[in-house]
């Protein structure tokens, strides 16, 4: 995607690729009636992530949108674990969980970030009890 002369893609470039171009392409590839169920599951999983990213990028966010974000991001992570059994959940994925938790607890969008991985793990476990 990036070139040596132009450099790496910006975060905004990646956001546009992942929320506009990839969904259009993947829906055409994997959204047909004749597509195996496994590929449809992968598409649905990716679309959950896209929906969550679109909500997270809103300039302001309501309590209802926070609930939608939580729904899509936790469904994404849960399905991700079942689709990709050998993949490990990394720090970035865990951070997605904490974004939902902080938003729900504080009632608005925030940029607060936990200080350590143990903070993130604790918050993701807390989600099931909130």
N, C-alpha and C positions, 0 to 999 in steps of 0.2 A: 504494500500500500504506500509506504513512504519511499522516497528515492534518495540516493546519496546527495544529489544537488539540492533538493528541497528539504531534506531532513525528515524527522519523524512527524507523524500525524499528531495534531493537537487533541486534547480531550474532547473538544467540541466536534472535531472531524470524526472521532470514534463514536461519539454519541449519535451523530447523523447516520453513519454507516450501520450501526447496530439497531437504531430505532426506525429507520426509514428503508434503506436499501436491502439489508438482510431480510427483514420480514417480507417484503415484496417478493424477493427471490425465493426464499424458503417456502412460502405459501404456494408459489407456483410449482416448486419441486415436490413438496411433501404433503400438500393439502388436497390432493385428488382422491377420488373414491377408490381408485385402484392401488393406492399407496399402502404398504404394509403398516399394521398398527404400531409397530415399534417406531417407525419414522414419524408417524402422527403424534406419538407421545413425546418424541424429542422436539417436534415443532411446538406443541402446546407448552412444553416446559420452557422453551426459549421465549415464547410469547408472554408467559407469566413474568419473566425477567424484564422484557421490554415494557410491559404495562407498569411494573413497579418503578422502573427507571423514569418513565414519562411522568408518573405521579411525583416522584422525588425531585424532578426538575421544575416543578411548578413554582412560581414566584411566591405564592401564598397557598396555604393548604388548610382545609377544614378538617373537623373531626371525622367526618364521613370519608374523606379522601385518605386520612390516616388509616382507617379501618380497611379500605381497599388496598392500600400499600401493604399493610400487615398480611392480608389475605394472600395477595399475589407473591410476596417475597417468601413467606413461610411455605406456601404450596410449591414454589420454585425449589427451595432448598430441600424439602422433603422428597419431591419427585426426582430431583437431581441425584440424591443418594440412592434411590432405587434404580434409576436408569444407568448410572455410571458407578457400579458397585466397587470398582477398584480405585476410583478417584477419591482423594481426600478433601475434606472441607478446609479451605485455607483461611487465612486471617481476613482477607477481603470479604469473603462470604459471611464470616462471622460478624463483620462490621455492618453488613446489610441488616442483620438481625437487630443490632443495637440501635440502628437508626430508627427502626420501627418502635422499639421499646422507648427510646428517648422521646420520640414524637408523641407516643401515647401517654407517657407519664407527664410530659410538660404541656401537652395540649397544643403544640405548635411545632413548626419546623425549626430545627436547631442544628448548629454545627458542632455541638459538643462531641468530643471523642474520648473514649476510655483511655486510661494511661497504660494498661498492660493487657496481655492476652487473658490473664486470669479474670480481669474485670469483664472482658467480652464474654468469656465462657459463663461466668456467673450470671450476667444479664440475659444471655440466651436461655439459660435454665430457668430464670425467673419468669420468662415469657409464658411458660406453661401454667404458672400459678396466678398470673394477673387476671 
